Each structure stands twice: as structure tokens, then as C-alpha cells.
Amino acid sequence: MISLRGHNLLILRNGFVRMKQCAISWYIFCGVVPEQNRNIMKKVLLLVLGLGLVAPSVVSAQVKVKEKVHYVKVKPRVPKYTKVVSPGANYVYVREDWTWDEGTSQWTWEGNRWVELQPAKTWVEGRWTNTPDGWMWVEGYWK
């Protein structure tokens, strides 16, 4: 018999440890639980551990990946252009639009175009925003 913080421990021949005057969690931890309850507890423990491994992957699958923001010191100028003719009544004009070119590490102008209207939505123009890190392009979107 061993004494631990005022609790008496008894080491049995089967390797289990029995404690007198201890909480139920110690009995579970030490293995002093009837066989059928021990099997149920093992299944519950495996289920909890399994959920712990699966849940983070499910959560990460739902996270939207944000594109890298590219800052420039000087806002690019819109080139001179002639407004193109509308292809029809169900289109909205996009005056200014920019995309980042990985090859040249520069913003490329792709404005002066028409996009098809989306039902019950309004087009919000893209714009340049000045931040402490430099100018950044905020893409246009449907609202």
C-alpha cells in the first residue's frame, strides 16, 4: 500500500490501482471500474478523440482563403480609352477594374467593359484605397 496526498493506493495483482477516498474520475483513471463500464468508456474516449481529429479538418474546409493583398506606392493611372458600346439592356458598365499580374508584379487595367446584370443585385464599383502600407485595389462586387 502506498500513500498519496492522504489517499491510500492499493496495487492489485492485475496491475490496477485501487484508491480509497478518491473521486470517481480517479477510479476511471486507475482502471477500477467494472468491465462493461470500462468498455463503454473506451468507446466514448475513442469517439471524443476521433471527433477531435476530424473537427479541425471540417472547420478548415469551411474557411475562405483570402487572396494576398498587393500594395503599391503610387496608384496606377487609368489609361485613356473610349467607352465601348453596351451589348444590351441587361448589362452594367465597369469603368475601372484591375488585376494583379504575378509575372510582372504590377497591376493590369481591365476596365472599360460590360458585365451581365445579376437579378436583384447592384454592382459596387471597385476602388483604390490608400493605407499605411500603400495603395491597394478593392475589387468591385455584386451587392
N, C-alpha and C positions, 0 to 999 in steps of 0.2 A: 504494500500500500504506500502511495506517495501523497504528500500534501501539497496543494497548490492554492495559494491565496485563501486559505481556510476551507477549501473543499478537499474531500478525501477522494483520491483516484484509486481504482482497483483495476489492475491489468489482468484480464482473463486469459485463459489458455488459447482461445481462438483469436487473440490479438486485439479484441475490442477493449475499450476502456470504459469503465462504469464510474460515474461520479455521483456522489451523494450530495444533496442540497444544491443542485445546479439547475439552470433553466432548461427548458425543452430543447432550445437550439443547441445546447451543449450535448444533449443526448443524441440529437441528429448528427451533429458533427463527429461525435465519438463513435457512432455506429451502434448505439444501444437503443435500437428501435426494432419492433417485431419485423420479421422477414417480409411480409406482404406490404407493410407500410414503406419499408426501405426500397422495394421495387417501384412503388408509386413515386416516391421521392426522387429516385434516379431518373424516371421518365420525365418528371416535371423539370428537374435540373437540366436534362438534355434539351428539352423543349425551350427553356429560357435561354440557354447558351446558344442554341440554334437560331432563335429569333435575334439574339444579339449580334450574330454574324450576318444574318440576312438583312435585317432592318437598315443598316447603313448603306448597303448597295441599292436598296429600293429607294431610299431617300436621295442618294446621289444621282439616281437615274432621273429624278424629277427636277433637279436643279438645272436652270437655264445657264448655258455657258455664255458669258459676256465676252464680246469681242474686245480686242485690245484697242485702247484709245491712242490715237496718233496725234501728237501736238506739233504745231509749227509756230515759229516765232513771228512770221508775217502771214497774215491772212491772204490766201491766193485771190487774184483778181478774176472776175468773171470776164471771159473773152467777149469781144464784140460779136454779135450774132443777129440774125434776122429771125423773128418769131416764125416757127413753122405753122402751117395751116392745120387746123383741127381735123382729125379724121371723122368726127361725128359729134352728135349732141351728148353722147354718154361718156365724154372724156373730160378730164381736168388737166390743166396745164401745169407742168413742173418747170418753173423758171430756172431754179438753181438746184443742182444735185452734184455731189462729189463722192468719189470712191478712192480708197487708198490703193496705190499701186505698189505691191511688195517689191517688184523688180527695180523700180526707180526710187523707191521710198519717198514718193511725192503724191499729193492729191491730184486726181484727174477729174476735170469738169465733165459732167454728163447731163447737164441741164438742157433746156430748150426742147422738151419732149412732152408728149401727151400720154397719160395713163388712164385706163378704163375706170370709170366710177365704180365704187362698191356700194351695194344697196344700203341705204340708211346710214352712210358714213360720210365724214367730211375729211378732206385732205388737209393736213397741217404741214406747211412748208418747212423744209429743213433750214438750218441757220448756223452761222458761225458764232461761237461763244468765246469770249476772252476769259481765261482762267489764269491763276498764278503760274501754271505750268506752260502757258502759251495758248494759242488759238486751237480750238477743237471743233470738229464738224458734228452737229447734232442732226441726224437723218430725219427726213420727213416721214410722216406715218399717217395711217388712217385712224380716225377717232370716232 
